[in-house]
């Protein structure tokens, strides 16, 4: 299985409601995400399933990914909120073992910690930029995660 972690794009600083969960992507955030997702599509990224945090900016990111990558409609899960636990993300990945490619749309600090956890590298520091996409391969979903990092793509490398 290949797991893609996609951090939401640039979002507004404050939502009109004042709630962090309601912050939306900015125009710049959408543009940079679109460029990155076009590059990913040209590289053959095509998820069977897309899971997303229920936060608005992550849902918007997941919907952009669904369209650009010709993927399914995103499914919301609380496992991908910012302060969730990497082990919970691993358990969610394992619950979808039938997927060939699984895309997760979410947040920091969860995603940098999750990348370290999935690679079995607890001291690894990951600078997970807004709108970045990471690909990790798994030969097995049994036991503790032992993934292999395939690549990391950041918006700046996509001309945005």
N, C-alpha and C positions, 0 to 999 in steps of 0.2 A: 504494500500500500504506500502511496505517496500522500503525505499530509502537507498542505500549504497553510501557512499562517499569514494572514493579511491584516496589518494594522490599519485602522481607519485613517482616512485622509485628514488634512487640515480642517479643523472645525472652528466655529465661532467661539469666542472666549466665554460668552455668557448667553444663555438662552433667555428669551423674554419671560419665561416662567421662573427663571432663577435656578432651575433644577439641572444638575449636571447631565442627567439622563436624556434631557431634551435638546442638548446642543446639536446643531446641524452642521453638515459640511459647508464650507465656503465655496465660492466659485473657483478659487485657486485650488482648493482641495480636490474638487471634482475633476478639474483639468489635469492635474498631476496624476491622479488615480487613473484617469482614462488613458493617458499616455503609457503608464506602467502596465495596465491591463492589456492594452493593444500589443505591447512587446511580449507579454506572457502568452497571449493567444497565438501569436506567430511562432512561439517556441513549443506549442503543442499542449499547453496547460488546458485541461478540460475536466473539471471536477464532476463526479457522479452525484455528489451531495455537497451542499453548502450550509454550514451552521453559523449562526451569528449571535452576538450579544444582543439583548433587547434594546440597548441604548440607541437612540435615533441615528447618530453618526455612523455607528457600526452597521445598522440595518441599511442605511443609504449606501455604504461601502459595499455590502454584500449584494445589494441589488445591482449596482454598477458591475460588479464582478460577474454576476449571473448573466447579464446581458452581453458583456464583452467576451466572455468565455463560453457562451452558449450553454450555460449550465442550468440546473434546476432552480426553482424558487427557493430562497433561503428559509431555513427553519430556525426560529429563535430558541436560545437556551441560556439560562442563568449561569451556566458553567463558565461562560465567556465574559462575565462582567469584570471590571478592572482588578478587583482584589480577590478574585477566586484563587483556587490552588492548582498548581500544575498537575498534581495527582488526579484531581477531578477532571481536568482536561484529558489526561491519559485514559481515564475510565470512560469518558464520552467517546473518544476515538475508538476504543475497543468495542464499544456498543454498536459501532457502525463498521464492523470488520468486513462486511460484504462490499463496501465501497472500494473501488480501485484507486480513486483520487478523491480526497476529502479536503475541502477548503474551509478554514475557520476564520471568521472576521471578528476582530476584537481590539483589545487595548493594552496599553502599558499600565502598570508594571507587569501584568500577567504574562504577556508574550515573551519578553526577554527571559524571565524566569522559566517559562515553559520550554523554550528552546534549549536551555541548559539542561533541564530535567530530561527532555526527550532524547538528548544526545548522551546522557549519562556522564555529563561533565559539570558537576555542581559548582565548580569555581570559574567556569566560563562566563565572561562578561559579554553581553550582546547589546550593541547600540541599535535598538529597533526603532528606526525613524518612522514618522507618520507616513502612511501610504506605502511602506515597505512590504515585500513579499518574500517569505522564506519557504524553501522546499526541503522536506526531510523524508527519506525513504525508510521503510521498515520491512525486514524480511519476515518478522514474526510479531504478533501482538500479544504473545503470552508473557506472563511475568512482568518484570520491570522493563521499562523502555530502553532500547538499544538502537536508536536511529542513526542514520548516516546523513549528514548535511550534504545536499546536492548543490544548492546555490542560495544566494540572497540577492534580491534585486531592490534597489532604492530608486525613488523618483528621479534623482539627479542624473542617474545613468541612462535615463530614458528621454533626455532632452527637455525635461521640465523642471 
